[in-house]
Amino acid sequence: MDKVEEQTKAGRFGQFGGQYIPETLMGEIDRLTAAYNKYKDDPDFKAELKDLLNNYAGRPSLLYHAKRMTEDLCGAQIYLKREDLNHTGSHKLNNVLGQALLAQRMGKTRLIAETGAGQHGVATATAAALMGMECEVFMGSLDVERQALNVYRMELLGAKVHSVTTGTGTLKDAVNAAMQEWTRRVDDTHYLIGSTMGPYPFPTMVRDFQSVISEEIKAQLLEQTGKLPDVVLACVGGGSNAMGAFYNFIDDKDVRLIGCEAAGKGIDTDQHAATLEKGRTGIFHGMKSKFLQDDDGDIKEVYSISAGLDYPGIGPEHAFLQEIHRAEYVGITDDEAVDAFEYIAQQEGIVAAIESCHAVAYVKKLAPTMRKDQIIVCNLSGRGDKDVAAIARYRGVDIHD
């Protein structure tokens, strides 16, 4: 089967996906779908995007053999996909450049975006500056406080940042505010969704733009080792970096795909964001997927030390991959992620994003159980400069951002 034949019928991944949006947005969604289908295979569009990815974003990103981690953990060979080395410091720019080019071809002059950890907002502001477009970013008030560095970076790049005070002041509330703004002003505005979530075509489109990650992993690892990985690991919030890392391995059935969710203070508490471990099927933010819900079906408040993972849902393709047992999803607690943040810094000299360190934490568990001739590839979705002050405070050290 070709990628499990999952994404050909009206944006569905099995039972998941679809378009659950106000009638006022249907016309714009139809225009976006038509534009994406027109340009995704267009040679000029693809050439321009490739040029930007290679000569502006800095692709291909490195696939790095983490020898000290490998030796310390006494198990599988560990390779790190260095998305943290991209321009702007994360995987987010892969998708942003693709959507911004598409928006230009649709005649849009303004980009809006939601952001949690701030990396998607920074990437969107960067693309807007590069292409001469207006940019406004919606960010939960709690995230504005804990990611002050990225807020300043967005403003420095010329974006207007809206602090969203409704709800819990986190990522889901930023999505709500951005969706409302898009409904109000579609003529000149493209809503540049940052993850594999929302109504079709966003989950497919974002996945396709991020699939360059697994395309490169496969080619780089074959060149370096002559074989495919045994495991590909990535952190999962909405799901874009993980889908990017997984996609070109879906048909390689011997490659395990593992997503690492935010278990916060424990999945048996009410302070986590472990959607695929604890969630139920529902409809929210324009899609049918898995969500953390209460007994009445209302969306629960969620928690994570990571601003990029504290979302109460998951992209529909991840829900599908779990349902057909093609991918596994595990919870990683705050304590485990912080330990991994310090571990990879001290072992490999890499300050990785706290989101990415949820995946690193599972590498620490998994690698010692595997043979030394087996291979784990862990996607480092971003760099951790933005997290240093918060992690210091978590450890009781009072420093300024």
QUIURRA-V405373 format. One line per field, one symbol per residue. phi: phi as a letter, one per 20 degrees, with the letter a starting at -180 (. if undefined). psi: psi as a letter, one per 40 degrees, with the letter a starting at -180 (. if undefined). burial: # if it has 9 or more other ideal C-beta (glycine too) atoms within 8 Angstrom, else .. Layout:
phi=???
psi=???
burial=???
//
This chain:
phi=.elmlecddlmddmeeoncdcfgfefffffffffffffefdfgfffffffffffddfnffffddfefffgffelbffdddeeffefgmnafgfgfffffffffgfeneccdcbebdfnffffffffffffdmdfbccdbgfffgfecffffffffffoeedeeeefmemcfffffgffffffgfbegdddeefececnfgeggfffgffefgffffgffffffecnbefebddbfcdfpffffffegfdgeefeefdcddeeelepfeddcbceffececfacalnbebdbecefenffffcbbfefededecbgfffgffffemecdccecfggfffgfgfffffecmceegffgfffgffgffegfedffeecdddeefaedgfdgfffgfgendecef
psi=ihfefefegffigbeibahgiiddedddddddddddddedehddddddddddddeddfiiiihhhgddddddefbihhihhgeeeiheeieddddddddddddddeeiehhiiiiceeddddddddddddefiihhhhhidddddefdddddddddeeihhhhheibefaddddddddddddddgddehhhgheifiaiheddddddddeedddddddddddddeeiiidhhiiihcdeddddddddeedegeehhhhhhihebeheeaegifgdedeiihahifeihahihiadeeihiiiiidhdeegheaiiddddddddefdiihihhiddddddddddddddefhhiidddeddddddddddeeiieeihhhhhgdiiedeedddddddeehhii.
burial=..##.##...###..####.....##.##.###.##..##....##.##.####.##.#.#.#.##..##..#.##########.#.###################.#.####################...#.##########..#####.###.#.#.####..#############.###.....##############################.###.#...#######################....#.###########....######.#.##.##########.....##.######################...#.######.##########.##.#.#############.###.#...###########.#########.......
//
